Amino acid sequence: MSGFQDLQKEKFLKDIFRNYAGPVFAIRLWNGWEWVSSCGERTVFTVVVETPSALQTLATEPNELTLGEAFIRREIDVEGDLFSVFSLAEYLVSRPRGLRQKLMQFLLRVGMRTKRWFSHGARHSKRRDQASISYHYDQPTPFFRPWLGSTLAYSCAYFRTESDSLDLAQTQKLDLICSKLRLQPLERFLDIGCGWGSLILHAAENYGVRARGITLSQNQAEVAQNRIGDSGVAGRCSVELRDYRDCDHLSGAFEKIASVGMFEHVGLENLPGYFRTVHHLLSPGGTFLNHGIARSALSPVRKDSFIDRYVFPDGKLVTLSEATSAAEVAGFEVRDVENLRGHYELTLRKWVEGLRRSREELLSYVPEVTYRIWLLYMAGSAAAFRRGDIAVYQTLLSRPEQGKCRFPMVREDWYSATKMEQGIEA
């Protein structure tokens, strides 16, 4: 009887994966029974199915959300190459759906949106954005340190070679931003969504600017303030808990502004207001560097998003053309756009290595379900960057002063910029 059941399971799985063309994988069930997608070839990864209900999820109702939830509950696990498993997930998610399943997914989405509205208000209201940022970032800081590295920079690094360490690549990213902005001593510099203060500290210490950072995360603001206090630039570096929309009193207050990894939270409907606000904060002739993730115009918007549910509530990516169009309507001139997609895939792979390497330490700060959410999110994002579904762009924008633009004639000027050699009084 057992042999007959095994034959039925094998036929069942062969039918499901008949058209699969990705890396060779195995499925191992809770009772030890195993099936391999292609005999005679090396298995790249193994999907460990711990419960009958998890097998049903794979077979009958796979989508980004149900598969992700099965993973974080440990009903499904992965042995081997975690990054390659996303080719299998893409295959399962893209299979045709029946009317009943489409209806259930629609009702789930409506339920999630209604719950958020009652809990935190309208989408992208200030109160709801505050809650969304806190949901993601307000983990204990010791949870982030082991895998983010000493810079505590939670955004795409910049690798001159693939052998660069994460800390070196993050420092190179901070330098790249400062160089593109052509920061000068005593210029007023604002970092919107400053995280734990990495960029404002780097800019103040190495380029002599008067730097201010704003964030919606209480945890990040406190850590950044402590880091500033321990530095030698406390007199010209500060951070505060503030929404960028609450800066009307700072009209024209900054020669240079950066926004790194915050743009993803703005939302398409708020893009015009976002760029108008930054334009308002810049002095005439000022420069703005917007560093953020955008989706490919050919990549469909995910309707059952694991990231929307468990990582970035309300985070919807826009396309590059939508972003640049909104910037131009607000009065900006686009001076340069650089795609760092490959850099972010490599950054995420290093973060996943750090998460796996530090697993036992991290579990002393957060529950395992939180750890697995972050692990899945990082690995899945690396796969999305590799496919080209998403990319990260550094867009350099200027606010011309009567048509005049304070930019060099050639790009080489940015990359040859030198840090401040002599300190200035704080």
FIVEXGU-837586 format. One line per field, with one value per residue (C-alpha): residue in three letters; residue number from 1; x, y, z. Coordinates in nm, 2 decimals, decimal comma. Layout:
N
code <- c(ALA / ...)
pos <- c(NUM / ...)
c1 <- c(X / ...)
c2 <- c(Y / ...)
c3 <- c(Z / ...)
END
This chain:
426
code <- c(MET / SER / GLY / PHE / GLN / ASP / LEU / GLN / LYS / GLU / LYS / PHE / LEU / LYS / ASP / ILE / PHE / ARG / ASN / TYR / ALA / GLY / PRO / VAL / PHE / ALA / ILE / ARG / LEU / TRP / ASN / GLY / TRP / GLU / TRP / VAL / SER / SER / CYS / GLY / GLU / ARG / THR / VAL / PHE / THR / VAL / VAL / VAL / GLU / THR / PRO / SER / ALA / LEU / GLN / THR / LEU / ALA / THR / GLU / PRO / ASN / GLU / LEU / THR / LEU / GLY / GLU / ALA / PHE / ILE / ARG / ARG / GLU / ILE / ASP / VAL / GLU / GLY / ASP / LEU / PHE / SER / VAL / PHE / SER / LEU / ALA / GLU / TYR / LEU / VAL / SER / ARG / PRO / ARG / GLY / LEU / ARG / GLN / LYS / LEU / MET / GLN / PHE / LEU / LEU / ARG / VAL / GLY / MET / ARG / THR / LYS / ARG / TRP / PHE / SER / HIS / GLY / ALA / ARG / HIS / SER / LYS / ARG / ARG / ASP / GLN / ALA / SER / ILE / SER / TYR / HIS / TYR / ASP / GLN / PRO / THR / PRO / PHE / PHE / ARG / PRO / TRP / LEU / GLY / SER / THR / LEU / ALA / TYR / SER / CYS / ALA / TYR / PHE / ARG / THR / GLU / SER / ASP / SER / LEU / ASP / LEU / ALA / GLN / THR / GLN / LYS / LEU / ASP / LEU / ILE / CYS / SER / LYS / LEU / ARG / LEU / GLN / PRO / LEU / GLU / ARG / PHE / LEU / ASP / ILE / GLY / CYS / GLY / TRP / GLY / SER / LEU / ILE / LEU / HIS / ALA / ALA / GLU / ASN / TYR / GLY / VAL / ARG / ALA / ARG / GLY / ILE / THR / LEU / SER / GLN / ASN / GLN / ALA / GLU / VAL / ALA / GLN / ASN / ARG / ILE / GLY / ASP / SER / GLY / VAL / ALA / GLY / ARG / CYS / SER / VAL / GLU / LEU / ARG / ASP / TYR / ARG / ASP / CYS / ASP / HIS / LEU / SER / GLY / ALA / PHE / GLU / LYS / ILE / ALA / SER / VAL / GLY / MET / PHE / GLU / HIS / VAL / GLY / LEU / GLU / ASN / LEU / PRO / GLY / TYR / PHE / ARG / THR / VAL / HIS / HIS / LEU / LEU / SER / PRO / GLY / GLY / THR / PHE / LEU / ASN / HIS / GLY / ILE / ALA / ARG / SER / ALA / LEU / SER / PRO / VAL / ARG / LYS / ASP / SER / PHE / ILE / ASP / ARG / TYR / VAL / PHE / PRO / ASP / GLY / LYS / LEU / VAL / THR / LEU / SER / GLU / ALA / THR / SER / ALA / ALA / GLU / VAL / ALA / GLY / PHE / GLU / VAL / ARG / ASP / VAL / GLU / ASN / LEU / ARG / GLY / HIS / TYR / GLU / LEU / THR / LEU / ARG / LYS / TRP / VAL / GLU / GLY / LEU / ARG / ARG / SER / ARG / GLU / GLU / LEU / LEU / SER / TYR / VAL / PRO / GLU / VAL / THR / TYR / ARG / ILE / TRP / LEU / LEU / TYR / MET / ALA / GLY / SER / ALA / ALA / ALA / PHE / ARG / ARG / GLY / ASP / ILE / ALA / VAL / TYR / GLN / THR / LEU / LEU / SER / ARG / PRO / GLU / GLN / GLY / LYS / CYS / ARG / PHE / PRO / MET / VAL / ARG / GLU / ASP / TRP / TYR / SER / ALA / THR / LYS / MET / GLU / GLN / GLY / ILE / GLU / ALA)
pos <- c(1 / 2 / 3 / 4 / 5 / 6 / 7 / 8 / 9 / 10 / 11 / 12 / 13 / 14 / 15 / 16 / 17 / 18 / 19 / 20 / 21 / 22 / 23 / 24 / 25 / 26 / 27 / 28 / 29 / 30 / 31 / 32 / 33 / 34 / 35 / 36 / 37 / 38 / 39 / 40 / 41 / 42 / 43 / 44 / 45 / 46 / 47 / 48 / 49 / 50 / 51 / 52 / 53 / 54 / 55 / 56 / 57 / 58 / 59 / 60 / 61 / 62 / 63 / 64 / 65 / 66 / 67 / 68 / 69 / 70 / 71 / 72 / 73 / 74 / 75 / 76 / 77 / 78 / 79 / 80 / 81 / 82 / 83 / 84 / 85 / 86 / 87 / 88 / 89 / 90 / 91 / 92 / 93 / 94 / 95 / 96 / 97 / 98 / 99 / 100 / 101 / 102 / 103 / 104 / 105 / 106 / 107 / 108 / 109 / 110 / 111 / 112 / 113 / 114 / 115 / 116 / 117 / 118 / 119 / 120 / 121 / 122 / 123 / 124 / 125 / 126 / 127 / 128 / 129 / 130 / 131 / 132 / 133 / 134 / 135 / 136 / 137 / 138 / 139 / 140 / 141 / 142 / 143 / 144 / 145 / 146 / 147 / 148 / 149 / 150 / 151 / 152 / 153 / 154 / 155 / 156 / 157 / 158 / 159 / 160 / 161 / 162 / 163 / 164 / 165 / 166 / 167 / 168 / 169 / 170 / 171 / 172 / 173 / 174 / 175 / 176 / 177 / 178 / 179 / 180 / 181 / 182 / 183 / 184 / 185 / 186 / 187 / 188 / 189 / 190 / 191 / 192 / 193 / 194 / 195 / 196 / 197 / 198 / 199 / 200 / 201 / 202 / 203 / 204 / 205 / 206 / 207 / 208 / 209 / 210 / 211 / 212 / 213 / 214 / 215 / 216 / 217 / 218 / 219 / 220 / 221 / 222 / 223 / 224 / 225 / 226 / 227 / 228 / 229 / 230 / 231 / 232 / 233 / 234 / 235 / 236 / 237 / 238 / 239 / 240 / 241 / 242 / 243 / 244 / 245 / 246 / 247 / 248 / 249 / 250 / 251 / 252 / 253 / 254 / 255 / 256 / 257 / 258 / 259 / 260 / 261 / 262 / 263 / 264 / 265 / 266 / 267 / 268 / 269 / 270 / 271 / 272 / 273 / 274 / 275 / 276 / 277 / 278 / 279 / 280 / 281 / 282 / 283 / 284 / 285 / 286 / 287 / 288 / 289 / 290 / 291 / 292 / 293 / 294 / 295 / 296 / 297 / 298 / 299 / 300 / 301 / 302 / 303 / 304 / 305 / 306 / 307 / 308 / 309 / 310 / 311 / 312 / 313 / 314 / 315 / 316 / 317 / 318 / 319 / 320 / 321 / 322 / 323 / 324 / 325 / 326 / 327 / 328 / 329 / 330 / 331 / 332 / 333 / 334 / 335 / 336 / 337 / 338 / 339 / 340 / 341 / 342 / 343 / 344 / 345 / 346 / 347 / 348 / 349 / 350 / 351 / 352 / 353 / 354 / 355 / 356 / 357 / 358 / 359 / 360 / 361 / 362 / 363 / 364 / 365 / 366 / 367 / 368 / 369 / 370 / 371 / 372 / 373 / 374 / 375 / 376 / 377 / 378 / 379 / 380 / 381 / 382 / 383 / 384 / 385 / 386 / 387 / 388 / 389 / 390 / 391 / 392 / 393 / 394 / 395 / 396 / 397 / 398 / 399 / 400 / 401 / 402 / 403 / 404 / 405 / 406 / 407 / 408 / 409 / 410 / 411 / 412 / 413 / 414 / 415 / 416 / 417 / 418 / 419 / 420 / 421 / 422 / 423 / 424 / 425 / 426)
c1 <- c(0,00 / 0,28 / 0,45 / 0,13 / 0,09 / 0,45 / 0,37 / 0,07 / 0,27 / 0,54 / 0,28 / 0,12 / 0,45 / 0,55 / 0,22 / 0,27 / 0,62 / 0,58 / 0,68 / 0,94 / 1,28 / 1,48 / 1,76 / 1,73 / 1,56 / 1,43 / 1,12 / 1,14 / 0,83 / 0,78 / 0,81 / 1,14 / 1,00 / 1,19 / 1,13 / 1,39 / 1,28 / 1,55 / 1,73 / 2,10 / 2,17 / 2,31 / 2,04 / 2,08 / 1,83 / 1,58 / 1,24 / 1,16 / 0,78 / 0,70 / 0,32 / 0,05 / -0,11 / 0,22 / 0,22 / -0,14 / -0,02 / 0,25 / 0,00 / -0,33 / -0,29 / 0,06 / 0,11 / 0,38 / 0,19 / 0,10 / 0,44 / 0,61 / 0,39 / 0,46 / 0,83 / 0,82 / 0,61 / 0,87 / 0,61 / 0,84 / 1,22 / 1,50 / 1,83 / 2,10 / 2,10 / 1,83 / 1,85 / 1,78 / 1,45 / 1,28 / 1,28 / 1,06 / 0,84 / 0,80 / 0,70 / 0,44 / 0,30 / 0,26 / 0,06 / -0,30 / -0,56 / -0,92 / -1,21 / -1,24 / -0,88 / -0,88 / -1,19 / -1,02 / -0,71 / -0,92 / -1,11 / -0,78 / -0,65 / -0,96 / -0,95 / -0,58 / -0,65 / -0,96 / -0,77 / -0,49 / -0,74 / -0,91 / -0,57 / -0,36 / -0,58 / -0,57 / -0,29 / 0,02 / -0,13 / 0,14 / 0,01 / 0,01 / 0,35 / 0,49 / 0,34 / 0,48 / 0,83 / 0,83 / 0,70 / 1,00 / 1,29 / 1,22 / 1,38 / 1,65 / 1,97 / 2,19 / 1,97 / 2,10 / 2,47 / 2,60 / 2,48 / 2,47 / 2,83 / 3,01 / 2,86 / 2,50 / 2,41 / 2,08 / 2,08 / 2,27 / 2,64 / 2,89 / 3,13 / 3,44 / 3,52 / 3,31 / 3,57 / 3,52 / 3,40 / 3,06 / 3,20 / 3,43 / 3,15 / 2,92 / 3,18 / 3,24 / 2,86 / 2,86 / 3,16 / 2,98 / 2,68 / 2,89 / 3,10 / 2,80 / 2,65 / 2,99 / 2,96 / 3,17 / 3,27 / 3,00 / 2,73 / 2,39 / 2,31 / 1,98 / 1,94 / 1,57 / 1,52 / 1,86 / 1,85 / 2,11 / 2,30 / 2,56 / 2,55 / 2,52 / 2,81 / 3,03 / 2,94 / 3,02 / 3,34 / 3,49 / 3,34 / 3,29 / 2,92 / 2,66 / 2,45 / 2,09 / 1,91 / 1,53 / 1,37 / 1,03 / 1,19 / 1,23 / 1,49 / 1,70 / 1,68 / 1,81 / 2,10 / 2,20 / 2,20 / 2,42 / 2,66 / 2,68 / 2,75 / 3,04 / 3,18 / 3,39 / 3,13 / 2,84 / 2,84 / 2,75 / 2,56 / 2,21 / 1,91 / 1,55 / 1,22 / 1,03 / 0,82 / 0,96 / 0,61 / 0,66 / 0,95 / 0,77 / 0,96 / 1,29 / 1,22 / 1,55 / 1,75 / 1,98 / 2,23 / 2,24 / 1,98 / 1,99 / 1,72 / 1,86 / 1,63 / 1,33 / 1,17 / 1,02 / 0,78 / 0,64 / 0,38 / 0,28 / 0,01 / 0,24 / 0,53 / 0,44 / 0,42 / 0,74 / 0,94 / 0,77 / 0,86 / 1,23 / 1,24 / 1,10 / 1,37 / 1,66 / 1,81 / 1,82 / 2,11 / 2,09 / 2,13 / 1,92 / 2,03 / 1,74 / 1,86 / 1,58 / 1,43 / 1,20 / 1,03 / 1,07 / 0,79 / 0,76 / 0,72 / 0,36 / 0,25 / 0,23 / -0,13 / -0,06 / 0,27 / 0,46 / 0,67 / 0,35 / 0,21 / 0,53 / 0,80 / 0,70 / 0,33 / 0,20 / 0,53 / 0,45 / 0,73 / 0,70 / 0,88 / 1,18 / 0,98 / 0,71 / 0,96 / 1,16 / 0,84 / 0,71 / 1,05 / 1,05 / 0,69 / 0,81 / 1,07 / 1,38 / 1,62 / 1,74 / 2,12 / 2,22 / 2,07 / 2,28 / 2,15 / 2,31 / 2,10 / 2,40 / 2,54 / 2,22 / 2,20 / 2,55 / 2,47 / 2,17 / 2,37 / 2,62 / 2,33 / 2,19 / 2,53 / 2,55 / 2,20 / 2,28 / 2,62 / 2,48 / 2,16 / 2,21 / 2,31 / 2,02 / 1,76 / 1,86 / 1,71 / 1,41 / 1,18 / 1,26 / 0,96 / 1,10 / 1,44 / 1,29 / 1,09 / 1,41 / 1,60 / 1,32 / 1,28 / 1,66 / 1,70 / 1,38 / 1,49 / 1,83 / 1,64 / 1,42 / 1,72 / 1,89 / 1,58 / 1,56 / 1,21 / 1,34 / 1,65 / 1,80 / 1,87 / 2,07 / 1,90 / 2,08 / 1,85 / 1,92 / 1,71 / 1,84 / 1,89 / 1,76 / 1,88 / 2,22 / 2,34 / 2,64 / 2,74 / 3,08 / 3,11 / 3,21 / 3,12 / 3,49 / 3,47 / 3,25 / 3,47 / 3,79 / 3,65 / 3,86 / 3,76 / 3,83 / 4,20 / 4,19 / 3,94 / 3,72 / 3,58 / 3,26)
c2 <- c(0,00 / 0,23 / 0,17 / 0,25 / 0,58 / 0,67 / 0,62 / 0,84 / 1,11 / 1,09 / 1,11 / 1,40 / 1,60 / 1,52 / 1,66 / 1,98 / 2,04 / 1,92 / 2,25 / 2,36 / 2,45 / 2,59 / 2,44 / 2,08 / 2,04 / 1,78 / 1,76 / 1,57 / 1,51 / 1,49 / 1,10 / 1,10 / 1,03 / 1,22 / 1,31 / 1,47 / 1,69 / 1,55 / 1,22 / 1,20 / 1,57 / 1,75 / 1,87 / 2,25 / 2,27 / 2,07 / 2,18 / 2,02 / 1,99 / 1,94 / 1,89 / 1,76 / 2,11 / 2,26 / 2,01 / 2,12 / 2,48 / 2,39 / 2,20 / 2,39 / 2,75 / 2,87 / 3,24 / 3,47 / 3,51 / 3,15 / 3,02 / 3,29 / 3,22 / 2,85 / 2,93 / 3,16 / 2,90 / 2,63 / 2,42 / 2,46 / 2,49 / 2,50 / 2,32 / 2,42 / 2,73 / 2,95 / 3,20 / 2,94 / 2,83 / 3,15 / 3,01 / 2,74 / 2,98 / 3,19 / 2,88 / 2,79 / 3,14 / 3,18 / 2,87 / 2,93 / 2,99 / 2,89 / 3,13 / 3,01 / 3,08 / 3,42 / 3,51 / 3,40 / 3,60 / 3,91 / 3,88 / 3,84 / 4,16 / 4,35 / 4,22 / 4,33 / 4,68 / 4,72 / 4,61 / 4,86 / 5,14 / 5,09 / 5,04 / 5,33 / 5,54 / 5,61 / 5,47 / 5,70 / 5,93 / 6,05 / 5,83 / 5,52 / 5,59 / 5,63 / 5,29 / 5,12 / 5,25 / 5,15 / 4,81 / 4,75 / 4,93 / 4,93 / 4,60 / 4,60 / 4,76 / 4,46 / 4,25 / 4,46 / 4,51 / 4,16 / 4,15 / 4,52 / 4,57 / 4,85 / 5,13 / 5,03 / 5,13 / 4,97 / 5,04 / 4,93 / 4,92 / 5,01 / 4,74 / 4,83 / 4,46 / 4,16 / 4,08 / 4,41 / 4,36 / 4,48 / 4,75 / 4,88 / 4,87 / 5,07 / 5,33 / 5,36 / 5,41 / 5,69 / 5,85 / 5,81 / 6,00 / 6,28 / 6,31 / 6,32 / 6,60 / 6,77 / 6,85 / 7,14 / 7,25 / 7,42 / 7,36 / 7,27 / 6,91 / 6,72 / 6,34 / 6,25 / 5,91 / 5,91 / 5,56 / 5,52 / 5,83 / 5,67 / 5,93 / 6,24 / 6,13 / 6,04 / 6,37 / 6,58 / 6,40 / 6,37 / 6,67 / 6,93 / 6,99 / 7,09 / 6,78 / 6,72 / 6,39 / 6,31 / 5,98 / 5,83 / 5,56 / 5,63 / 5,35 / 5,49 / 5,85 / 5,75 / 5,53 / 5,81 / 6,07 / 5,85 / 5,79 / 6,17 / 6,22 / 5,98 / 6,15 / 6,47 / 6,66 / 6,69 / 7,07 / 7,04 / 6,71 / 6,64 / 6,41 / 6,44 / 6,24 / 6,42 / 6,35 / 6,51 / 6,67 / 6,87 / 7,08 / 7,39 / 7,61 / 7,51 / 7,67 / 7,70 / 7,59 / 7,34 / 7,35 / 6,97 / 6,70 / 6,32 / 6,06 / 5,70 / 5,40 / 5,61 / 5,68 / 5,33 / 5,43 / 5,74 / 5,58 / 5,68 / 5,91 / 6,10 / 6,14 / 6,49 / 6,61 / 6,44 / 6,61 / 6,95 / 6,93 / 6,86 / 7,13 / 7,37 / 7,27 / 7,33 / 7,67 / 7,79 / 7,61 / 7,32 / 6,95 / 6,65 / 6,29 / 6,04 / 5,68 / 5,43 / 5,11 / 5,12 / 4,83 / 4,75 / 4,88 / 4,52 / 4,38 / 4,34 / 4,48 / 4,20 / 4,16 / 3,90 / 4,04 / 3,88 / 4,20 / 4,42 / 4,19 / 4,12 / 4,37 / 4,70 / 4,76 / 5,00 / 5,00 / 5,01 / 5,05 / 5,29 / 5,29 / 5,51 / 5,70 / 5,78 / 5,91 / 6,13 / 6,26 / 6,37 / 6,52 / 6,73 / 6,85 / 6,97 / 7,19 / 6,96 / 6,91 / 6,55 / 6,56 / 6,20 / 5,85 / 5,55 / 5,19 / 5,00 / 4,68 / 4,44 / 4,61 / 4,56 / 4,19 / 4,15 / 4,36 / 4,14 / 3,82 / 3,95 / 4,04 / 3,69 / 3,54 / 3,75 / 3,65 / 3,29 / 3,32 / 3,50 / 3,30 / 3,19 / 3,54 / 3,71 / 3,47 / 3,61 / 3,95 / 3,85 / 3,55 / 3,29 / 3,40 / 3,75 / 3,61 / 3,40 / 3,69 / 3,89 / 3,59 / 3,53 / 3,90 / 3,95 / 3,63 / 3,70 / 4,06 / 3,94 / 3,71 / 4,00 / 4,22 / 3,93 / 3,88 / 4,26 / 4,29 / 4,57 / 4,80 / 5,07 / 5,41 / 5,70 / 6,00 / 6,33 / 6,63 / 7,00 / 7,31 / 7,55 / 7,92 / 8,12 / 7,85 / 7,82 / 7,49 / 7,43 / 7,10 / 7,00 / 6,95 / 6,58 / 6,30 / 6,24 / 6,53 / 6,33 / 6,03 / 6,23 / 6,43 / 6,42 / 6,43 / 6,72 / 6,71 / 6,95 / 6,95 / 7,26 / 7,38 / 7,21)
c3 <- c(0,00 / 0,09 / -0,25 / -0,43 / -0,23 / -0,33 / -0,69 / -0,66 / -0,50 / -0,77 / -1,04 / -0,86 / -0,84 / -1,19 / -1,31 / -1,11 / -1,23 / -1,59 / -1,74 / -1,48 / -1,64 / -1,35 / -1,13 / -1,03 / -0,69 / -0,45 / -0,23 / 0,09 / 0,29 / 0,67 / 0,66 / 0,48 / 0,13 / -0,14 / -0,50 / -0,74 / -1,03 / -1,27 / -1,22 / -1,28 / -1,22 / -0,91 / -0,68 / -0,62 / -0,33 / -0,14 / -0,03 / 0,30 / 0,35 / 0,71 / 0,71 / 0,47 / 0,47 / 0,34 / 0,05 / -0,02 / -0,03 / -0,29 / -0,50 / -0,49 / -0,35 / -0,41 / -0,41 / -0,27 / 0,05 / 0,13 / 0,04 / 0,24 / 0,54 / 0,52 / 0,53 / 0,83 / 1,02 / 0,93 / 0,76 / 0,46 / 0,48 / 0,23 / 0,23 / -0,01 / -0,23 / -0,08 / -0,37 / -0,64 / -0,47 / -0,60 / -0,96 / -0,83 / -0,64 / -0,95 / -1,15 / -0,88 / -0,85 / -1,23 / -1,28 / -1,40 / -1,12 / -1,09 / -1,02 / -0,66 / -0,58 / -0,74 / -0,53 / -0,21 / -0,29 / -0,36 / -0,03 / 0,16 / 0,00 / 0,09 / 0,45 / 0,49 / 0,36 / 0,58 / 0,89 / 0,83 / 0,77 / 1,11 / 1,29 / 1,14 / 0,92 / 0,54 / 0,33 / 0,34 / 0,60 / 0,84 / 1,12 / 0,91 / 0,75 / 1,10 / 1,20 / 0,88 / 0,94 / 1,30 / 1,21 / 0,99 / 1,15 / 1,53 / 1,59 / 1,86 / 1,71 / 1,81 / 1,57 / 1,28 / 1,37 / 1,30 / 0,93 / 0,84 / 0,95 / 1,13 / 0,90 / 0,99 / 0,64 / 0,54 / 0,16 / -0,15 / -0,12 / -0,40 / -0,50 / -0,70 / -0,71 / -0,61 / -0,35 / -0,16 / 0,20 / 0,29 / 0,52 / 0,24 / -0,02 / 0,22 / 0,28 / -0,10 / -0,14 / 0,12 / -0,07 / -0,40 / -0,28 / -0,12 / -0,44 / -0,67 / -0,45 / -0,46 / -0,09 / 0,03 / 0,38 / 0,58 / 0,32 / 0,48 / 0,40 / 0,47 / 0,47 / 0,44 / 0,61 / 0,76 / 0,92 / 1,20 / 1,09 / 0,86 / 0,58 / 0,79 / 1,01 / 0,70 / 0,53 / 0,84 / 0,93 / 0,58 / 0,39 / 0,66 / 0,60 / 0,85 / 0,83 / 0,95 / 0,94 / 0,98 / 1,03 / 1,14 / 1,34 / 1,72 / 1,74 / 1,46 / 1,58 / 1,93 / 1,79 / 1,54 / 1,82 / 2,03 / 1,74 / 1,68 / 2,05 / 2,03 / 1,72 / 1,70 / 1,49 / 1,72 / 1,67 / 1,30 / 1,29 / 1,42 / 1,39 / 1,47 / 1,46 / 1,18 / 0,88 / 0,56 / 0,51 / 0,83 / 0,71 / 0,57 / 0,80 / 0,63 / 0,29 / 0,10 / 0,40 / 0,23 / -0,05 / -0,08 / 0,00 / -0,02 / 0,03 / 0,05 / 0,08 / 0,19 / -0,15 / -0,16 / 0,12 / -0,06 / -0,30 / -0,65 / -0,54 / -0,31 / -0,56 / -0,68 / -0,32 / -0,23 / -0,50 / -0,44 / -0,08 / -0,15 / -0,42 / -0,15 / 0,09 / -0,15 / -0,21 / -0,57 / -0,75 / -0,50 / -0,57 / -0,47 / -0,49 / -0,48 / -0,42 / -0,43 / -0,57 / -0,87 / -1,05 / -1,41 / -1,64 / -1,76 / -1,40 / -1,29 / -0,95 / -0,70 / -0,57 / -0,29 / -0,16 / 0,12 / 0,16 / 0,18 / 0,46 / 0,66 / 0,57 / 0,42 / 0,48 / 0,21 / 0,03 / -0,35 / -0,60 / -0,89 / -1,22 / -1,30 / -1,56 / -1,31 / -1,06 / -1,30 / -1,45 / -1,11 / -1,03 / -1,35 / -1,29 / -0,94 / -1,11 / -1,10 / -1,38 / -1,42 / -1,44 / -1,41 / -1,35 / -1,25 / -1,21 / -0,93 / -0,97 / -0,96 / -0,66 / -0,46 / -0,55 / -0,41 / -0,11 / -0,03 / -0,08 / 0,18 / 0,42 / 0,38 / 0,46 / 0,77 / 0,88 / 0,84 / 1,00 / 1,30 / 1,34 / 1,70 / 1,81 / 1,63 / 1,79 / 2,13 / 2,01 / 1,80 / 1,77 / 1,50 / 1,29 / 1,27 / 1,18 / 0,90 / 0,77 / 0,72 / 0,58 / 0,32 / 0,24 / 0,18 / -0,03 / -0,23 / -0,30 / -0,43 / -0,67 / -0,79 / -0,86 / -1,04 / -1,26 / -1,33 / -1,19 / -0,97 / -0,98 / -0,76 / -0,91 / -0,80 / -0,97 / -0,94 / -0,97 / -0,96 / -0,89 / -1,15 / -1,06 / -1,35 / -1,59 / -1,44 / -1,32 / -1,09 / -1,23 / -1,38 / -1,75 / -1,71 / -1,47 / -1,39 / -1,16 / -0,92 / -0,91 / -0,86 / -0,57 / -0,26 / 0,10 / 0,33 / 0,43 / 0,72 / 1,00 / 1,07 / 1,39 / 1,50)
END
